[in-house]
Amino acid sequence: MRALAGLLLVALLGLSGCSTTVFQSLPAGATTDCDPAWPGHWRPLATGKGETQQPGSLEISADCKSATVKGEAKPMRLTLVDTGKARYLQLHNDSGAPDCIGPGKSRCGATLFRYERDGDTIRIYDPDHAKLAAAIKAGKIEGYSERPDAKELKSSEPVYRNFVAGDGKRIATVLRKHPEYFSSEPLMVLQRIAAEATPAETAPAPVTGQ
């Protein structure tokens, strides 16, 4: 589980999808490892998919290299890509190795989320794994898709493992032409909140002598 994905999806939302889509290359665009919009304190909001607002908050450090949930700080590493048409977030795994699927983990690349920033709100969208699998199967995009053995799964939901092939320009073109390859409903909505006061800050001032 990637550090940021684990913190956000599991610790805050209790979500942990089994489907995976790996892109051979990051889409061509401007990249950074810390957009100034990300550091700060955040609270997850209900997404309209039936979930209720979750308790707790997330603090992303000023350098985007750690995240704190429930008082526990954990390292994280991300890459943000702005293609001019859309923004994407790559979640790096803890080892720094690429994400891989397929026999012998032979098809490797980056796991991406699309995100939108609107003032103090960030919406994060996961790939539509089913649509990507269908497009690969139909030959509309180059890649590879597999369905794991149902006996190996703990979920009754369909599970897809996709690999989308291509260099950065090709991946950017595919995503620009096919925005439907990412879900239309956000997986997660984060709302910026004020920093929570520490016990020392909220304690009453000591009474001095008369």
HELIX and SHEET records of a PDB file:
HELIX    1   1 ALA A    3  ALA A    5  1                                   3    
HELIX    2   2 GLY A    6  LEU A   12  3                                   7    
HELIX    3   3 PRO A  103  LYS A  105  5                                   3    
HELIX    4   4 HIS A  129  LYS A  137  1                                   9    
HELIX    5   5 ALA A  150  GLU A  152  5                                   3    
HELIX    6   6 GLY A  168  LYS A  177  1                                  10    
HELIX    7   7 PRO A  179  TYR A  181  5                                   3    
HELIX    8   8 PRO A  199  THR A  202  1                                   4    
SHEET    1   A 7 ALA A  30  THR A  32  0                                        
SHEET    2   A 7 LEU A  78  ASP A  82 -1                                        
SHEET    3   A 7 ARG A  87  LEU A  91 -1                                        
SHEET    4   A 7 ARG A 107  ASP A 118 -1                                        
SHEET    5   A 7 THR A  20  PHE A  23 -1                                        
SHEET    6   A 7 ARG A 161  VAL A 164  1                                        
SHEET    7   A 7 GLY A 143  GLU A 146 -1                                        
SHEET    1   B 5 ALA A  30  THR A  32  0                                        
SHEET    2   B 5 LEU A  78  ASP A  82 -1                                        
SHEET    3   B 5 ARG A  87  LEU A  91 -1                                        
SHEET    4   B 5 ARG A 107  ASP A 118 -1                                        
SHEET    5   B 5 ASP A  99  ILE A 101 -1                                        
SHEET    1   C10 ALA A  30  THR A  32  0                                        
SHEET    2   C10 LEU A  78  ASP A  82 -1                                        
SHEET    3   C10 ARG A  87  LEU A  91 -1                                        
SHEET    4   C10 ARG A 107  ASP A 118 -1                                        
SHEET    5   C10 THR A 121  TYR A 125 -1                                        
SHEET    6   C10 MET A 188  ILE A 193 -1                                        
SHEET    7   C10 GLY A  40  LEU A  45 -1                                        
SHEET    8   C10 LEU A  58  ILE A  60 -1                                        
SHEET    9   C10 SER A  66  VAL A  69 -1                                        
SHEET   10   C10 GLU A  72  PRO A  75 -1                                        
END                                                                             
